[in-house]
């Protein structure tokens, strides 16, 4: 099993990652052994995670989320999946006629 996860850092920013050992990776982030980004922004808190059958799927979703706006990430964290398309960068809504 593999995971894609979002951490909230002490400065309020988000870090998106993927791993096959979620608990171990969270420990590494908390101890400053994870990514350089989170090392400078501890403590961190797990705010969202999803499991995948394959590592490549988790990694693909990580890269996808990394390209998202803060508003779109918050919608995902809050479980508002229905809002994700409208929050996409470059989203264009057809005017009502």
C-alpha distances in whole Angstrom, upper triangle without the diagonal:
4,7,11,13,17,19,23,25,28,30,29,27,23,21,17,15,11,9,6,8,10,13,14,14,16,18,19,20,22,24,24,22,20,21,25,25,24,26,29,28,27,26,23,21,18,19,16,12,10,7,6,5,6,7,11,10,9,12,14,14,15,18,19,19,21,24,24,27,27,28,25,23,25,25,21,21,23,22,25,23,26,28,25,27,31,29,28,30,33,33,36,37,40,43,44,48
4,7,10,14,16,20,22,25,27,25,23,20,17,14,11,7,6,4,7,8,12,12,12,14,16,17,17,20,21,22,20,17,18,22,21,20,23,26,25,24,23,20,19,16,17,14,10,8,6,5,6,6,5,9,8,6,9,11,11,11,14,16,16,17,20,21,24,24,25,22,20,22,22,18,18,21,20,23,21,25,25,23,25,28,26,25,27,30,30,33,35,38,41,42,46
4,6,10,13,16,19,22,24,22,20,16,14,11,8,5,5,6,8,7,10,12,10,11,15,15,15,17,20,20,18,15,16,20,19,18,20,23,22,21,20,17,16,12,13,10,7,6,4,6,9,9,8,10,9,6,8,11,9,9,13,14,13,14,18,18,21,20,22,19,16,18,19,15,15,18,17,20,18,22,23,20,23,25,23,23,25,28,28,31,33,36,39,40,43
4,7,10,14,16,20,21,19,17,13,11,7,6,4,7,9,10,9,12,14,11,12,15,15,14,17,20,19,18,15,15,18,17,16,19,21,20,19,19,16,14,11,11,8,6,5,7,8,11,11,9,10,9,5,7,9,7,6,10,10,9,11,14,14,17,17,18,16,13,15,16,12,12,16,15,17,16,20,20,17,20,22,20,19,21,24,24,28,30,33,36,37,41
4,7,10,13,16,18,16,14,10,8,6,5,6,8,11,11,8,11,13,10,10,13,14,12,14,17,17,17,13,13,16,15,13,16,18,16,16,16,12,11,7,8,6,4,7,9,11,15,15,13,14,13,9,10,12,10,8,11,12,10,11,14,14,16,15,16,15,11,13,14,11,10,14,14,16,16,20,19,17,20,22,20,19,21,24,25,28,30,33,36,37,41
4,7,10,13,14,12,10,6,6,5,7,9,11,14,14,11,13,15,12,10,14,14,12,14,17,16,17,13,13,15,13,11,15,16,14,14,14,10,9,6,6,5,6,9,12,15,18,18,16,17,16,12,13,14,11,9,12,12,9,10,13,12,13,12,14,12,9,10,12,10,8,12,13,15,15,19,18,16,19,21,18,18,19,23,23,27,28,32,34,36,40
4,6,10,11,10,8,6,5,6,8,11,13,16,15,12,13,14,11,9,12,12,9,10,14,14,15,12,12,14,11,9,12,13,11,10,10,6,5,5,6,7,9,12,15,18,21,21,19,20,19,15,16,17,15,12,15,16,12,12,15,15,15,13,15,15,11,11,14,13,10,13,15,18,18,22,21,19,22,23,20,21,22,25,26,29,31,35,37,38,42
4,7,8,6,6,5,7,9,12,15,17,20,19,15,16,17,14,12,14,15,11,11,15,15,16,14,13,15,12,9,12,13,9,9,9,6,5,6,6,9,12,15,18,21,25,25,22,23,22,19,19,20,18,15,17,18,14,14,16,15,14,11,14,14,11,10,14,13,10,13,16,18,19,22,20,19,23,23,20,21,22,25,26,29,31,34,36,38,42
4,5,5,5,6,7,11,13,16,18,21,20,17,17,17,15,12,14,14,10,10,13,12,15,13,12,12,9,7,10,9,5,6,6,4,7,9,10,13,15,19,21,24,27,27,24,25,24,21,21,22,20,17,19,20,16,15,18,17,16,13,16,17,14,14,17,17,14,17,19,21,23,26,24,22,26,26,22,23,23,27,28,31,33,37,39,40,44
4,5,7,9,11,14,17,20,21,24,23,20,19,20,17,14,15,16,12,11,14,13,16,15,14,14,11,9,10,9,5,6,6,6,8,12,12,16,18,22,25,27,31,30,28,29,28,25,24,26,24,21,22,23,20,18,21,20,19,16,18,20,17,16,20,19,17,19,22,24,25,28,26,25,28,28,25,26,26,30,31,34,35,39,41,42,46
4,6,9,11,15,17,21,23,26,25,22,22,23,20,17,19,18,15,14,17,15,18,17,15,14,11,10,12,10,6,8,9,9,11,14,14,17,20,23,26,29,32,32,29,30,29,26,25,26,24,21,22,23,19,18,20,19,17,14,16,18,16,15,19,19,17,19,22,23,25,28,25,24,27,27,23,24,24,27,28,32,33,37,38,40,44
4,7,10,13,16,20,22,25,24,21,21,22,20,17,19,19,15,15,18,17,20,18,16,16,13,11,14,12,9,10,11,9,10,12,11,14,17,21,24,26,30,30,28,28,27,24,23,24,22,19,20,20,17,16,18,16,14,11,13,15,12,11,15,16,14,15,19,20,21,24,21,21,24,23,20,21,21,25,26,29,30,34,35,37,41
4,7,10,13,17,20,23,23,20,21,21,18,16,18,18,14,15,18,16,18,16,14,14,10,10,13,12,9,11,12,10,11,12,12,14,16,19,22,24,28,27,25,25,24,21,20,21,19,16,17,17,14,12,14,13,12,9,12,13,11,11,15,15,13,15,18,19,20,23,20,19,22,22,18,19,19,22,23,27,29,32,34,36,40
4,7,10,13,16,20,20,17,18,19,16,14,17,16,13,14,17,16,17,14,12,13,10,9,13,13,10,12,12,9,10,10,9,10,13,16,19,21,24,24,21,22,20,17,17,18,15,12,14,14,11,9,12,11,11,8,11,12,8,9,13,12,11,14,16,17,18,21,19,17,20,20,17,17,18,21,22,26,28,31,33,35,39
4,7,10,13,17,17,14,16,16,13,12,15,14,10,13,15,14,14,11,9,11,8,7,11,12,10,11,12,9,10,10,10,11,12,14,17,19,22,21,18,19,18,15,14,15,13,10,11,13,10,8,12,12,12,11,14,14,10,12,15,14,12,16,18,19,19,22,21,18,21,22,19,18,19,22,24,27,29,33,35,37,41
4,7,11,14,15,12,15,16,12,12,15,14,12,14,17,16,16,12,10,13,10,10,14,15,14,15,15,12,12,10,10,9,10,12,14,15,18,17,15,15,14,11,10,12,10,6,8,10,7,6,10,10,12,11,14,13,10,12,14,12,12,15,16,18,17,21,19,17,19,21,18,17,18,21,22,26,28,32,34,36,40
4,7,11,12,10,13,13,9,10,13,12,11,14,16,15,14,10,9,12,11,11,14,16,15,15,16,13,13,11,12,11,10,11,12,13,16,15,12,12,12,9,8,10,9,6,8,11,9,9,12,13,16,15,18,16,13,15,17,15,14,18,18,20,19,23,22,19,22,24,21,20,21,24,25,29,31,34,37,39,42
4,7,9,8,12,12,9,11,14,13,12,16,17,17,15,12,12,15,15,14,17,19,18,18,18,15,15,12,14,12,9,9,10,10,13,11,8,10,10,6,6,9,8,6,9,12,11,11,14,16,18,18,20,18,15,18,19,16,16,19,19,21,20,23,23,20,23,25,23,21,23,26,26,30,32,35,38,40,44
4,6,6,9,9,7,10,12,12,12,15,17,16,14,11,12,16,16,15,17,20,20,19,19,16,16,13,15,13,11,11,10,10,12,10,8,10,11,8,8,12,12,10,13,15,15,15,18,19,22,22,24,22,19,21,22,19,18,22,21,24,23,26,26,24,26,29,26,25,26,30,30,34,36,39,42,44,47
4,6,9,9,9,11,13,13,14,17,18,19,16,14,16,19,20,18,20,23,23,22,22,19,18,15,17,15,12,11,9,9,10,9,7,11,11,9,10,14,14,13,16,18,18,18,21,23,25,25,27,25,21,24,25,21,20,24,23,26,24,28,28,26,28,31,29,28,29,32,33,36,38,41,44,46,49
4,6,5,6,9,10,11,12,14,16,17,14,13,15,19,19,17,19,22,21,20,19,17,16,14,16,15,12,12,11,12,13,13,11,14,15,12,13,17,16,15,18,20,19,20,23,24,26,26,28,26,22,24,25,22,20,24,23,26,25,29,30,27,30,33,30,30,31,34,35,38,40,43,46,48,51
4,5,5,6,9,10,11,12,14,15,14,12,14,18,18,15,17,20,19,17,16,14,13,10,13,11,9,10,10,12,14,14,12,15,15,12,13,16,15,14,17,19,17,18,22,22,24,23,24,23,19,20,22,19,17,20,20,23,23,27,27,25,28,30,28,27,29,32,33,36,38,41,44,45,49
4,5,5,6,9,10,11,12,14,13,12,15,18,18,16,17,20,19,16,15,13,12,10,13,13,11,13,13,15,17,17,16,19,19,16,17,20,19,17,20,22,20,21,25,25,26,25,26,25,21,22,24,21,19,21,22,25,25,29,29,27,31,33,30,30,32,35,36,39,41,44,46,48,51
4,5,5,6,9,10,11,12,11,10,13,17,17,15,15,19,18,16,15,14,14,13,16,16,14,16,15,17,18,18,16,19,20,16,17,21,20,18,21,23,22,21,25,26,27,26,28,27,23,24,26,23,21,24,25,28,28,32,32,30,33,35,32,32,33,37,37,41,42,46,48,50,54
4,5,5,6,9,10,11,9,7,10,13,14,12,13,16,16,14,14,12,12,11,14,14,12,14,14,16,18,17,14,17,18,14,14,18,17,15,17,20,18,18,22,22,24,23,25,24,20,22,24,21,19,22,23,26,26,30,29,27,30,32,29,29,30,33,34,38,39,43,46,47,51
4,5,5,6,9,10,10,8,11,14,14,10,12,15,14,11,11,8,9,8,11,12,11,14,15,17,20,19,17,20,20,16,16,20,18,15,18,21,18,18,22,22,23,21,24,23,19,20,22,19,17,20,21,24,25,28,28,26,29,31,28,28,29,33,33,37,39,42,45,46,50
4,5,5,6,9,8,8,12,14,15,12,12,15,14,11,11,10,11,11,15,16,15,18,18,20,22,22,20,22,23,19,19,23,22,19,22,24,22,21,25,25,26,24,27,26,22,23,26,23,21,23,25,28,28,32,32,30,33,35,32,32,33,36,37,41,42,46,48,50,54
4,5,5,6,5,5,9,11,12,10,9,13,13,11,11,11,12,13,16,17,16,19,19,21,23,22,19,21,22,19,18,22,21,18,20,23,21,20,24,25,26,24,27,26,23,24,26,24,22,25,26,29,29,33,32,30,33,35,32,31,32,36,37,40,42,46,48,50,54
4,5,5,6,4,7,9,9,6,7,10,10,8,8,7,9,10,14,15,15,18,19,21,23,22,19,21,22,18,18,21,20,16,19,21,19,17,21,22,23,21,24,23,20,21,23,21,19,22,24,27,27,31,30,27,31,32,29,28,29,33,34,37,39,43,45,47,51
4,6,7,8,10,12,12,8,8,10,9,6,6,6,9,10,14,16,16,20,21,23,26,25,23,25,25,21,21,24,23,20,22,24,22,20,24,24,25,22,25,25,21,22,25,23,20,23,25,28,28,32,31,29,33,34,30,31,31,35,36,40,41,45,47,49,53
4,5,8,10,11,13,10,8,11,11,8,9,10,12,14,18,19,20,23,23,25,28,27,24,26,27,23,23,26,25,22,24,27,24,23,26,27,27,25,28,28,25,25,28,26,24,27,28,31,32,35,34,33,36,37,34,34,34,38,39,43,44,48,50,52,56
4,6,8,8,9,7,4,8,9,8,9,10,13,15,18,20,20,23,24,26,28,27,24,25,26,23,22,25,24,21,22,25,23,21,24,25,26,24,27,27,24,24,28,26,24,27,29,31,32,35,34,32,35,36,32,32,32,36,37,41,43,47,49,51,55
4,7,8,11,9,7,11,12,11,12,12,15,16,19,20,20,22,23,24,26,24,21,23,24,21,20,23,23,19,21,24,23,21,24,25,26,25,28,28,24,26,29,26,24,28,29,32,32,36,34,32,35,36,33,32,33,36,37,41,43,47,49,52,55
4,7,8,7,7,10,11,11,12,11,13,14,17,17,17,19,20,21,23,22,18,20,21,18,16,20,19,16,17,20,19,17,20,22,23,22,25,24,21,23,25,23,21,25,26,29,29,32,31,28,31,33,29,29,29,32,34,38,40,43,46,48,52
4,5,6,6,9,10,11,13,12,14,14,17,18,17,20,20,22,24,22,19,19,21,17,15,18,18,14,15,18,17,14,18,19,20,19,23,23,19,21,24,22,21,24,26,28,28,31,30,27,29,31,27,26,26,30,31,35,37,41,43,46,49
4,6,5,7,9,11,13,13,16,17,19,20,20,23,24,25,28,26,22,23,24,21,19,21,21,17,17,20,19,16,19,20,21,20,24,24,21,23,26,24,23,26,28,30,30,33,31,29,31,32,28,28,27,30,32,36,38,42,44,47,50
4,6,6,7,9,12,11,14,15,17,18,19,21,23,24,27,25,22,23,23,20,18,20,19,15,16,18,16,13,16,17,18,16,20,20,17,19,22,21,20,23,25,27,27,30,28,25,28,29,25,24,24,27,29,33,35,39,41,43,47
4,5,5,6,8,7,10,12,14,16,17,20,21,23,26,25,22,23,23,20,18,21,19,16,17,19,17,15,18,18,19,17,20,21,17,18,22,20,18,22,24,26,26,29,28,26,28,29,26,25,25,29,30,34,36,40,42,44,48
4,6,6,8,9,13,15,17,19,20,23,24,26,29,27,24,25,26,22,21,24,23,19,20,23,21,18,21,22,22,20,24,24,21,22,25,24,22,25,27,29,30,33,31,29,32,33,29,29,29,32,34,38,40,44,46,48,51
4,6,9,10,14,16,18,20,22,25,27,29,31,30,27,28,28,25,23,26,25,21,22,24,21,19,21,22,22,20,23,24,21,22,25,25,23,25,28,30,30,34,31,29,32,33,29,29,28,32,33,37,39,43,45,47,51
4,6,7,11,13,15,18,19,23,25,27,30,29,26,27,27,24,23,25,23,20,21,23,20,17,20,20,20,17,20,21,18,19,22,22,19,22,25,26,28,31,28,27,30,30,26,27,26,30,31,35,37,41,42,45,48
3,5,9,12,14,17,19,22,24,27,30,29,26,28,28,24,23,26,24,21,22,24,21,19,23,22,22,19,22,23,20,20,23,22,19,22,25,27,28,31,30,28,31,32,28,29,29,33,34,37,39,43,45,46,50
4,7,10,13,16,18,21,23,26,29,29,26,28,28,24,24,26,24,21,23,25,22,20,23,23,22,20,22,23,19,19,22,22,18,21,23,26,27,31,29,28,31,32,28,29,30,33,34,38,39,43,45,46,50
4,7,9,12,14,18,20,23,26,26,23,25,24,20,20,23,21,18,20,21,18,17,20,20,20,17,19,20,16,16,19,18,15,18,20,23,24,27,26,24,28,29,25,26,27,30,31,35,36,40,42,43,47
4,6,9,11,15,18,21,24,24,22,24,23,19,20,22,20,17,20,21,17,17,21,19,19,16,18,18,15,14,17,16,12,15,17,20,21,25,24,23,26,27,24,25,26,30,30,34,35,39,40,42,45
4,6,8,11,14,17,20,21,19,21,20,16,17,19,17,14,18,18,15,16,19,18,18,16,17,17,13,13,15,13,10,13,15,18,19,22,22,20,24,25,22,23,25,28,28,32,33,37,39,40,44
4,7,11,14,17,21,22,20,22,20,16,18,19,16,14,17,17,14,15,18,16,16,13,14,14,10,10,12,10,7,9,11,14,15,19,18,17,21,22,19,20,22,26,26,29,30,34,35,37,40
4,7,10,14,17,18,17,19,16,13,15,16,13,12,15,15,12,14,16,15,16,14,14,13,10,10,11,8,6,9,9,12,13,17,16,15,19,20,18,19,21,25,24,27,28,32,34,35,39
4,7,10,14,15,14,16,13,10,13,14,11,10,14,14,12,14,17,16,18,16,17,15,12,13,13,10,9,12,11,14,14,18,18,16,20,22,20,20,22,26,25,29,30,33,35,37,40
4,7,10,12,12,13,11,8,11,12,10,10,14,13,12,15,17,16,19,18,19,16,13,15,15,11,11,13,12,15,13,17,18,16,19,22,20,20,22,26,25,28,29,32,35,36,39
4,7,9,10,12,9,7,11,12,10,11,15,15,14,17,19,19,22,22,22,19,17,18,18,14,14,17,15,18,16,20,21,19,22,25,23,23,25,28,27,31,32,35,38,39,42
4,5,7,9,6,6,10,11,10,11,14,14,15,17,19,20,23,23,24,21,18,21,20,16,17,20,18,20,18,21,22,20,22,25,24,23,25,28,27,30,32,34,37,39,42
4,7,9,7,8,11,12,12,14,17,17,18,20,22,23,26,27,27,24,22,24,24,20,21,23,21,23,21,24,26,23,25,28,27,26,28,31,30,33,34,37,40,41,44
4,6,5,7,9,10,11,13,15,16,17,19,21,22,26,26,27,24,22,25,25,21,22,25,23,25,22,25,27,24,25,28,27,26,27,30,30,33,34,37,40,42,45
4,5,5,6,9,10,11,12,14,15,17,19,21,24,25,26,23,21,24,24,20,21,24,23,25,23,26,27,24,25,28,27,25,26,29,29,33,34,37,41,42,45
4,5,5,6,9,10,11,12,14,15,17,19,23,24,25,22,21,24,24,20,22,25,23,25,22,25,26,22,23,27,25,23,24,26,27,30,32,35,38,40,43
4,5,5,6,9,10,11,12,14,16,17,21,22,23,20,18,21,21,17,19,22,20,21,19,21,22,19,20,24,22,20,22,24,24,28,29,32,35,37,40
4,5,5,6,9,10,11,12,15,16,19,20,21,18,16,19,19,15,16,20,18,20,18,21,22,18,20,23,22,20,22,24,25,28,30,33,36,37,41
4,5,5,6,9,10,11,13,15,18,19,21,18,16,20,20,17,18,21,20,22,20,23,23,19,21,24,22,20,21,23,24,28,30,33,36,38,41
4,5,5,6,9,10,11,13,17,19,20,17,16,19,19,16,18,21,20,21,18,21,21,17,18,21,19,17,18,20,21,24,27,30,33,35,38
4,5,5,6,9,10,11,14,16,17,14,12,16,15,12,14,17,16,17,14,17,17,14,15,18,17,15,16,19,19,23,25,28,31,33,36
4,5,5,6,9,10,13,14,16,14,11,15,16,13,14,17,17,18,16,19,19,15,17,20,17,16,17,20,21,24,26,30,33,35,38
4,6,5,7,9,13,14,17,14,13,16,17,15,16,20,19,20,18,20,20,16,17,19,17,15,15,18,19,23,25,28,31,34,37
4,5,6,7,11,13,14,11,11,14,15,12,15,18,17,17,15,17,16,12,13,16,14,11,12,15,16,19,22,25,28,30,33
4,5,5,8,10,11,9,7,11,12,9,11,14,14,15,13,16,14,11,13,15,12,11,12,15,16,19,22,25,28,30,33
4,6,8,10,12,10,9,12,14,12,14,17,17,18,16,19,17,14,16,17,14,12,12,16,17,21,23,27,30,32,35
4,7,10,12,10,10,13,14,13,15,18,18,18,16,18,16,13,14,15,12,10,9,12,14,18,20,24,26,29,32
4,7,8,6,6,10,11,10,12,15,15,14,13,15,13,10,11,12,9,7,7,11,12,16,18,22,24,27,30
4,5,5,6,9,10,11,13,14,16,14,14,16,13,10,12,12,8,8,7,11,12,15,18,21,23,26,29
4,5,5,6,9,10,10,12,14,14,14,16,13,11,14,13,10,11,11,14,15,18,20,24,25,28,31
4,5,5,6,9,10,10,12,11,12,13,10,9,12,10,7,9,10,14,13,16,17,21,23,24,28
4,5,5,6,9,10,11,9,9,11,8,6,9,9,5,7,9,12,12,15,16,20,22,24,28
4,5,5,6,9,10,10,10,13,10,9,12,12,9,10,12,16,15,19,20,24,26,28,31
4,5,5,6,8,8,10,12,10,10,13,13,10,12,14,18,17,20,21,25,26,28,31
4,5,5,6,5,7,9,7,7,10,11,9,11,14,17,15,18,19,22,24,25,29
4,5,5,6,6,9,8,7,11,12,10,12,15,18,17,20,20,24,26,27,31
4,5,8,9,12,12,11,15,16,13,15,18,21,20,23,24,27,29,30,34
4,6,8,11,10,11,15,15,14,16,19,22,20,23,23,27,28,29,32
4,6,9,9,10,13,14,14,16,19,22,20,23,22,25,27,28,31
4,5,6,7,10,11,11,13,17,19,17,19,19,22,23,24,27
4,5,5,8,10,10,12,15,18,15,18,18,21,23,23,27
4,6,7,8,10,12,15,17,14,16,15,18,19,20,23
4,6,6,6,9,12,14,12,14,13,16,18,19,22
4,6,5,6,10,12,10,13,13,17,19,20,24
4,5,5,9,10,7,10,10,13,16,18,21
4,6,8,9,6,8,8,12,14,15,19
4,6,9,7,10,11,15,17,19,22
4,6,5,9,11,15,17,20,23
4,5,9,12,15,18,21,24
4,6,10,13,15,18,21
4,7,10,13,15,19
4,7,9,12,15
4,6,9,12
4,6,9
4,6
4
